[in-house]
Structures are given as structure tokens and as C-alpha cells.
């Protein structure tokens, strides 16, 4: 069974397409794996077992007739419980919405289905929530997963899903990917529609949040990105920006800036060394690597805290503030000015580099009930809207994954993917979990 549950989505798609394996066998293997590990992980909160098996049989029948739905024909996937899938509960882990069942797919779910992928179920959100409880880390069940795409990262890492969809505002794809040792992409803001995200996201009010792919392997992020990208004529923030081929990027030709510490970031020694090891892996092939701190990077926390003081609308058609108003109109305008100044300073810095390499977090996953630490590495690049890939590059003394973050220029998601792929190959990438210990 490991031949299926630990394979890349790219490999599964090829083998199904070549009729080397059936979609039904693949879907059954992943459903069996979920049944085996989910009681210990609490990562999957809704399953579509019969619907998935029926779709798999239909996919196999189509191939027998010479028909194919697309790139992901017959390959299963999972979705964070903040993204709508028609006919399945989408609660956001909030008891107030436990009866909420959307009638339409989010745009990204529609695009996955149109490419032939088969939805297995919905994954848990946040470190803990009142409706479904906490998700456990597959590398140590007494540890957490961090970030809101927590269940998605955990079930993918444990072999219960080959790929999935998460969302990221300040690091909610990147932090769980780091904690669970998988790969996650926060794409350039404006590349993938937010239509069908729950809660509602107004891209004009919140240009930080994106939907993005999560998988065990970087090649699968690259496989999903073109499927998910492009205008849907519903989210006005999305533009028809072409996507370059990540396989055409030569990492040896790139200029790389990296850093590990600043006044808002104090990583563990193993975390800092993992980032340095990734930098050396790039330097060894000829990339021009320089340890240097981008300007004003320590302002990201202050800007984000000010952003959190601004209410957002809980409704897409009416202004329904989701919290109290803490800032005056002048304070909001001042905040937007400082945010824009931050972006201007960083884009000027990026004129001299192709990539910024950082740790993904200050520390690996932590035991339940303890501080998860700060997220000073992911916040800045949410504020800029640049593409970021997190990939595993090391291991803590406790056996927990340590990820690094690869940041590229806006719209150069291809470069971020290519560099992350090289680090994955040189530094180990995803490793099968132990599902060890239980408090």
C-alpha cells in the first residue's frame, strides 16, 4: 500500500493515465489510510467515501473508453474546511456554522474536479477549534501542527491524501507545511481566485490572503498551480498573468539573499542551521548567495498587528463588520501608507535578488498547549503578496520536521518552485512519519 499512499500526485496521475493502476485502487488505498490514521490525527472532519469511490469507478470506465477528464484524472485530493465544496459541510471549525452546507464549489474545487481529481473530504482547521478539536502532528502525536491549514498538512504528511488545498494569510499554508514536513505554496496574490473561501475574503480589504496547493512533493505544487490559476470573472483581484515553466529555471544562475535572525526573529540553533544548509546547497551549484537582511523587515509584525485591528465584512454583499472598530479613519490611512512604504522598500531590495531564503518559523512544532512561537518569516511576504514555497530541509533533535521558505519576485512562482525543488532534492524533503507517542 505504501507504493500508492506515499507516491507523488504526479506519479499517481501518470500511472492511472497509463492504466498501470486503477483510480478505484488509489482512492481505496487513501480511504483505508485515512481510516487507519485519522483516529490518532483528527485531521479529516468530513469524508465523501461513497461519492469518491463512485467517481473513481467512473474515471476508470472513462479511461477504458479512451476518455480522460484532464491532468489529474482519477487522483484523489482533500480540502481545508475553509473552502467550499458543494454538498459537503463547510464550517470553518465554528459551532455556529455546523449546519452550513454550500450549494456550490469554490472556484479552486471546481477546477480540481474539471482536471479529473476526486474529492475525498474536508480537513480540520486551526491548532484547535470548538467543533472538531485539535489536530495532532503525525511525527509526534503530542505535538501540534500550527496554522489554520493544520489538518490538510497532517493528513498529507501521513499518507492520507496525495495533495490538497489550503489558504494562507500570515502563514497558514506555510506554517503547517513546516510543522508537518510537507511542501506548500502561497502563490502570488492575484493569481488564484478566492471565490468560495469561507469566511468571505474581500481581496481589496485583505490583499494578504491566498488559496494555494499543499503536497508532499514540490513537483505536485507545480502540477496544481496552472490548474488553479486564472480569472474566474467573480474575484476581481485576479489577473490573467501567464505562468512560466518552473522546469526551465536554472537555480545555478540565480542571486539568493538569505537571513536567519533579526530583532523580531530568534530561531532555534537547528532551525538556523537548516536554513544555512539550504543556502549552501544552492551555493554549491553556483548560485550567488549572500547573507543579508532586507530593509524594514522587522516592521512586519507591527504592520500586521495594525491590520488585525481593522474589521472586515463577514458578508460578501453587505457591510457586516466581524469585530469592533479600533482605528480612526486617519489611523487606517496611516497604516496603509506605512504598509505601502514597506512594500516599496522590499521591492527595491528585490531588484538585486531573484530569491530570498529564510527559515519557515522560529522553531519546529511544539507540544500541545505550549507556545507555537512567532511567525516573523512568513508575515513579511504576506504583506508584499510575493510567491513563497515552504519545503522540509532538516530535522529537529526530537525528530520533527524543519522547513525553509523560498520567496521569489512577484509573479515568479516558477522560480520559487524550482529553487524549492532543488533544496528538496539536496536536503531530504518529506519523510514518512512515525505517528509516534500519544499523551
C-alpha positions in Angstrom: 0.0 0.0 0.0 2.9 2.4 0.6 3.6 2.3 -3.1 0.3 4.2 -3.5 -0.1 6.3 -0.4 3.4 7.7 -0.4 3.6 8.3 -4.2 3.5 11.8 -5.6 0.3 13.0 -7.2 2.3 13.4 -10.4 3.2 9.7 -10.4 -0.3 8.6 -9.5 -1.7 10.7 -12.4 0.7 9.1 -14.8 0.1 5.6 -13.6 -3.7 6.0 -13.8 -3.5 7.6 -17.2 -1.3 4.7 -18.4 -3.7 2.2 -16.8 -0.9 0.7 -14.7 -3.2 1.2 -11.7 -6.9 2.0 -11.3 -8.3 5.1 -9.8 -10.5 2.9 -7.7 -7.5 1.2 -6.2 -5.8 4.5 -5.4 -8.9 6.0 -3.8 -9.5 2.9 -1.8 -5.9 3.0 -0.6 -6.2 6.6 0.6 -9.6 6.0 2.3 -8.1 3.0 4.0 -5.1 5.1 5.2 -7.5 7.8 6.5 -9.4 5.2 8.4 -6.1 3.9 9.9 -4.5 7.2 10.9 -7.3 9.7 11.4 -8.4 8.5 14.8 -5.0 9.5 16.0 -4.6 12.6 14.0 -8.1 14.1 13.9 -7.1 15.7 10.6 -10.1 14.8 8.4 -13.5 16.1 9.6 -15.8 15.1 6.7 -15.5 12.2 4.3 -17.2 11.6 1.0 -16.4 7.9 0.8 -19.1 6.6 -1.5 -19.0 9.6 -3.7 -15.3 9.3 -4.1 -15.4 5.6 -4.9 -18.2 6.2 -7.4 -16.2 8.9 -9.1 -13.1 6.6 -9.2 -15.1 3.9 -10.9 -16.4 6.4 -13.4 -12.9 7.6 -14.0 -11.7 4.1 -14.7 -14.6 3.4 -17.1 -13.8 6.6 -19.0 -10.2 5.6 -19.5 -11.3 2.2 -20.8 -13.3 4.1 -23.5 -10.3 6.3 -24.3 -11.6 9.4 -22.5 -9.7 11.5 -20.0 -11.0 14.4 -17.8 -7.6 16.1 -17.6 -4.3 16.3 -15.9 -5.5 14.9 -12.5 -7.8 12.2 -13.9 -8.7 9.8 -11.1 -6.3 11.3 -8.5 -7.8 12.0 -5.0 -7.4 15.2 -3.0 -8.6 16.9 0.2 -9.7 20.4 1.0 -9.3 22.7 4.0 -12.6 23.2 5.8 -12.5 26.9 4.9 -13.1 26.2 1.2 -16.5 25.3 -0.1 -17.3 22.0 -1.8 -20.9 21.6 -3.0 -22.9 19.2 -0.8 -20.3 18.9 1.9 -20.3 20.8 5.2 -18.0 23.8 5.4 -18.0 25.0 8.9 -14.6 26.7 9.5 -14.4 24.7 12.7 -17.0 27.0 14.2 -20.0 25.6 16.0 -22.2 28.4 14.8 -21.9 27.0 11.2 -22.1 23.3 11.9 -25.2 23.0 9.7 -23.7 25.1 6.8 -23.6 23.1 3.6 -22.7 25.2 0.5 -24.5 24.5 -2.8 -21.6 25.5 -5.0 -17.9 24.6 -5.2 -15.3 27.2 -4.6 -13.6 28.1 -7.9 -10.5 26.1 -7.0 -12.5 23.0 -6.2 -14.4 23.3 -9.5 -11.0 23.5 -11.3 -9.7 20.4 -9.5 -12.7 18.4 -10.5 -12.6 19.7 -14.1 -9.0 18.4 -14.2 -10.3 15.0 -13.1 -9.4 15.0 -9.4 -11.6 13.2 -6.9 -12.5 14.9 -3.6 -12.0 12.6 -0.6 -13.1 15.0 2.2 -12.6 18.1 4.2 -9.7 18.7 6.7 -9.6 20.2 10.1 -8.6 23.9 10.7 -6.6 25.8 13.3 -4.5 24.3 16.1 -7.7 23.7 17.9 -11.4 24.6 17.4 -14.6 24.2 19.4 -16.3 22.0 16.8 -13.8 19.3 16.0 -10.9 19.8 18.5 -7.2 19.8 17.8 -5.1 18.1 15.1 -2.1 16.1 16.1 1.2 16.1 14.4 2.0 12.9 12.5 5.6 13.0 13.6 4.7 13.2 17.3 1.0 12.9 18.3 1.6 15.0 21.4 2.7 18.0 19.3 0.6 20.4 17.2 0.6 21.4 13.6 0.3 25.2 13.7 -1.6 27.5 11.4 -5.1 27.2 10.1 -4.4 24.6 7.3 -3.4 22.2 10.0 -5.5 19.1 9.1 -4.6 19.4 5.5 -0.8 19.3 6.2 -1.2 16.5 8.7 -3.2 14.2 6.5 -1.0 14.7 3.5 2.1 14.1 5.6 0.7 10.9 6.9 -0.2 9.5 3.5 -4.0 10.0 3.8 -4.1 12.3 0.8 -1.6 13.0 -2.0 -2.5 16.7 -2.4 -4.9 19.3 -1.1 -6.0 22.9 -1.0 -5.2 25.3 1.9 -5.3 29.1 2.4 -2.7 31.5 3.8 -3.0 35.0 5.3 0.1 35.2 7.5 1.5 31.7 7.1 -1.4 29.3 7.3 -0.2 27.1 4.4 3.5 27.7 5.2 3.4 27.1 8.9 1.6 23.7 8.8 3.8 22.6 5.9 6.8 23.4 8.0 5.4 21.7 11.1 4.4 18.6 9.2 7.3 18.3 6.8 5.4 18.7 3.5 5.6 21.3 0.7 3.2 24.3 0.5 2.9 27.2 -1.9 1.5 30.6 -1.2 1.2 31.9 -4.7 1.5 35.5 -5.8 -1.5 37.5 -4.7 -4.0 37.8 -7.6 -3.0 34.5 -9.3 -5.7 32.2 -7.8 -9.3 33.2 -7.2 -10.6 33.4 -3.6 -14.2 32.8 -4.7 -15.8 30.2 -2.3 -13.4 30.8 0.6 -15.2 30.7 4.0 -15.2 33.0 5.7 -15.6 35.5 2.9 -12.4 37.4 1.9 -12.5 40.8 0.3 -9.3 41.0 -1.7 -9.3 44.8 -1.6 -9.6 44.8 2.2 -7.3 41.8 2.7 -4.6 41.5 -0.1 -2.7 39.1 2.1 -4.9 36.0 1.9 -4.4 33.4 -0.9 -5.6 29.9 -1.6 -2.8 27.5 -2.6 -1.8 23.9 -3.1 -0.2 21.6 -0.5 1.5 18.2 -1.2 4.4 16.0 -0.1 6.5 17.0 -3.1 7.3 20.2 -4.8 6.6 18.8 -8.3 3.0 18.4 -7.2 2.7 22.0 -6.3 3.9 22.8 -9.7 1.4 20.4 -11.2 -1.5 22.0 -9.4 -0.6 25.7 -9.8 -1.7 26.1 -13.5 -4.9 24.2 -12.8 -5.8 26.6 -10.0 -4.7 29.8 -11.6 -6.5 32.4 -13.7 -9.5 34.7 -13.9 -12.9 33.3 -12.9 -14.9 36.5 -13.5 -16.0 36.5 -9.9 -13.0 37.6 -7.9 -11.9 41.0 -9.4 -8.5 40.8 -7.8 -7.3 38.0 -10.2 -5.5 38.9 -13.4 -4.6 36.7 -16.4 -0.9 36.6 -15.7 1.0 33.9 -17.6 2.8 31.3 -15.6 6.3 30.4 -16.7 7.5 26.8 -16.7 9.4 26.1 -13.4 11.4 23.3 -15.2 13.0 25.9 -17.4 14.6 27.7 -14.4 18.2 27.2 -13.7 18.9 27.6 -10.0 22.6 27.9 -10.5 22.1 31.2 -12.3 20.2 32.9 -9.5 21.0 35.6 -7.0 20.0 34.5 -3.5 19.7 36.6 -0.3 19.2 34.7 2.9 18.9 35.5 6.6 18.1 33.8 9.9 18.0 36.4 12.6 16.6 39.9 13.2 15.2 41.8 16.1 11.8 40.1 15.7 13.2 36.7 14.9 15.2 34.4 17.1 15.3 30.8 15.7 16.5 27.7 17.4 20.1 26.7 16.5 18.8 23.7 14.5 16.4 26.0 12.6 19.1 28.5 11.7 21.5 25.8 10.7 18.8 24.2 8.4 18.4 27.5 6.6 22.2 27.8 6.2 22.4 24.2 4.9 19.8 25.1 2.3 21.8 28.2 1.3 25.0 26.0 1.0 23.1 23.6 -1.2 22.3 26.5 -3.6 25.8 27.9 -3.4 27.3 24.5 -4.2 25.7 24.6 -7.7 26.9 28.1 -8.5 24.1 30.3 -7.2 25.3 33.7 -5.9 24.4 33.5 -2.2 24.6 36.4 0.2 23.6 36.7 3.8 21.8 40.0 4.1 18.7 41.3 5.8 16.0 43.1 3.7 15.2 46.6 4.8 12.4 47.2 7.4 11.8 43.5 7.7 11.2 43.9 11.4 8.2 46.2 10.8 6.1 43.3 9.5 4.8 42.4 13.0 3.7 45.9 13.8 2.0 46.3 10.4 0.2 43.0 10.8 -1.0 43.8 14.3 -2.4 47.1 13.0 -4.1 45.3 10.2 -5.7 42.9 12.7 -7.3 46.0 14.4 -9.2 46.7 11.3 -12.6 45.0 11.0 -13.6 43.0 7.9 -17.0 42.2 6.5 -18.5 38.8 7.3 -20.8 39.1 4.3 -20.0 39.5 0.6 -22.9 41.7 -0.3 -23.4 43.9 2.9 -21.0 45.6 5.2 -21.3 43.4 8.3 -18.2 44.1 10.5 -16.7 41.0 12.1 -15.3 42.9 15.1 -15.1 46.2 16.8 -13.6 49.3 15.2 -10.3 50.2 17.0 -8.8 52.6 14.5 -9.9 56.0 13.3 -10.1 56.7 9.6 -6.9 58.7 9.8 -5.2 55.7 11.6 -6.3 53.4 8.8 -4.9 55.7 6.2 -1.6 56.0 8.1 -1.5 52.2 8.3 -2.0 51.8 4.6 0.7 54.4 3.9 3.2 52.5 6.2 2.2 49.2 4.5 2.9 50.7 1.1 6.2 52.1 2.2 7.2 48.7 3.5 6.3 47.2 0.1 8.2 49.9 -1.8 11.4 49.2 0.3 11.2 45.5 -0.2 10.6 45.6 -4.0 13.6 47.9 -4.3 15.7 45.3 -2.4 14.3 42.5 -4.6 15.6 44.4 -7.7 19.1 42.9 -6.7 18.0 39.3 -6.0 15.9 36.6 -7.5 15.2 34.7 -4.3 15.1 35.3 -0.6 15.7 32.2 1.6 14.6 32.2 5.2 13.6 29.7 7.9 9.9 28.9 7.8 9.4 29.5 11.6 11.4 30.2 14.7 11.1 26.6 15.9 9.7 23.2 14.9 6.2 22.1 16.1 5.7 22.3 19.8 3.8 20.2 22.4 0.0 20.8 22.6 -0.8 23.7 25.0 2.6 25.4 24.7 3.5 28.5 22.7 3.9 27.8 18.9 6.4 30.8 18.7 6.3 33.8 16.5 6.0 33.8 12.7 8.4 36.5 11.7 9.5 34.9 8.5 6.1 34.4 6.8 4.4 37.6 7.7 6.6 40.0 5.6 5.8 38.2 2.4 2.1 38.1 3.1 2.3 41.9 3.2 4.1 42.0 -0.1 2.0 39.4 -1.8 5.0 37.6 -3.2 5.1 33.8 -4.0 6.6 31.6 -1.3 7.3 27.9 -1.1 8.0 26.0 2.2 9.8 22.7 1.9 11.3 20.4 4.5 15.1 20.7 4.7 16.0 19.4 8.2 15.0 17.6 11.3 15.0 18.7 15.0 16.6 16.6 17.8 13.1 15.5 18.7 12.6 14.1 15.1 10.3 16.9 14.0 10.5 18.5 10.5 12.2 21.8 9.9 11.2 23.7 6.8 12.7 26.6 4.9 10.9 29.3 3.0 11.8 30.3 -0.6 10.5 33.7 -1.6 10.6 34.9 -5.2 9.8 38.1 -7.1 6.1 38.8 -7.7 4.6 36.5 -10.4 7.8 34.4 -10.4 6.2 31.4 -8.7 8.1 29.3 -11.2 11.4 30.4 -9.6 10.2 29.8 -6.1 9.2 26.3 -7.1 12.4 25.5 -8.9 14.6 26.6 -6.0 12.4 24.7 -3.5 12.7 21.6 -5.7 16.5 21.8 -5.6 16.5 22.2 -1.8 14.1 19.3 -1.5 16.4 17.0 -3.6 19.6 18.1 -1.7 18.3 18.4 1.8 15.8 15.5 2.0 12.3 16.9 1.7 9.3 15.0 3.1 10.0 11.8 5.1 7.4 9.2 6.1 6.1 10.0 9.6 6.2 7.7 12.7 2.8 8.6 14.3 4.7 8.1 17.5 3.7 8.7 21.1 0.4 9.8 22.4 -0.2 11.9 25.5 
